[in-house]
């Protein structure tokens, strides 16, 4: 097994641990719900139950990652989280629109759910309103997406964390600290194939050594956008699921796996990856 | 009398749409910078400026170069971690794109970060001394200049660090990068250059450019020396949001003409306009152009 010289943080959210040296803590999966838009509550409830059971059997935690794409879905999704997600399980909210982000944070505070919330995510698109809303409604944990439109290499990803690449007034790490959040997860920003997608995996050990913070990415996005795989339809899902093993093999701590239904197949892969890294 | 051309120094303030960058990222779409470059160029064209730059919208000028030179990386600051190598063009592609849509009556400036300023701006983890580093930067910059020279009307070298200290090897550095250049060359040094004028006037460049508006005393400083260089006269401030009137600019040029005479061939902002609000930067350029029209019409 390899290890990092830098002390590796392990963060706890509702009993789920993320981080540490390679092989120390099982890889955590973030599994997406409602990514297509309209929340399908009944089907999702059933799928979640099945995945939570499988997660318990295999030992890799699964954190539901809730997409909220329209304001009209905010209450529906938050009520679903409140009523249907077991209280010992944390969740993440995955939103792009800063206006929706702000409203969701306010409602999570009202519902007293912020202690279970992983905020997915802050990035160079952070607005002043979002920053202020995060200060007033602090989630327990935050994901920083290290996407730098100026430089897709690991150096560029580090730059955006360090100084915002002159796109933001401060580095994204400092912004998270100014918000007052200590539990920071780093997403190495996987890009479309042919667009230096490998840099997301290469960045994992670099980030871990540099900051000691839990690190991962959504390598699924690379596979999903690989058009060449359309010629190999039977293989697409296999490639998608198995791609996640790269994250643990490179010392990563979490993987954002795409839709929830992928979890059934990615979970055994991640357990395999976790076993592999423990043996190395 | 030679027509005085209006020019910019380099940077122009264009705000990027970071949310668009991130939406494209999440949707797996590529991000392009062309819209920001063309916004800067179009503002300059619309204002009536004669000599136009790419606006340096991608990055602060040091980062534009260090980001694309092998051996450099950018952390909190640009760092040199290995021997420098020229791997691929730095500003060439932007120059080619601008050239395609630039009106024929407009000139294009190739704005280059000077090797001394580059060597002083980076954190050096590799070279034994800054001189060695500066000479390697010069060799790389020269390659970029040779690539862009057929497409530009002016090569403008930014060396703001000369005003802090003009190194013993400063002249050698400029010689390397201007060697065998046939197009017009300009050296821009902002700050107080009064003590280094003897060095500057002997450099192998055609035009010297300084922030004469913020530091009008520099005009008198030049009077002490026999100067054969042409002058790009900083005529509107880049560090102040107050918009100089046309009359004020004309009066400033007149004052400078009493010392420089016909050596003034360009008027420009004092420095890059990156730190100004866009509307202020634009209005300053408009008044600069109006002043130029009056001066050239006399």
Interface residues (C-beta under 8 A of the other chain):
Chain A: X96 X98 X123 X124 X125 X126 X127 X145 X147 X149 X150 X151 X155 X156 X158 X159 X162 X163 X165 X166 X167 X168 X171 X189 X191 X192 X195 X221 X224 X225
Chain B: X16 X18 X19 X21 X22 X23 X25 X26 X28 X29 X30 X31 X58 X59 X60 X63 X67 X73 X74 X75 X76 X77
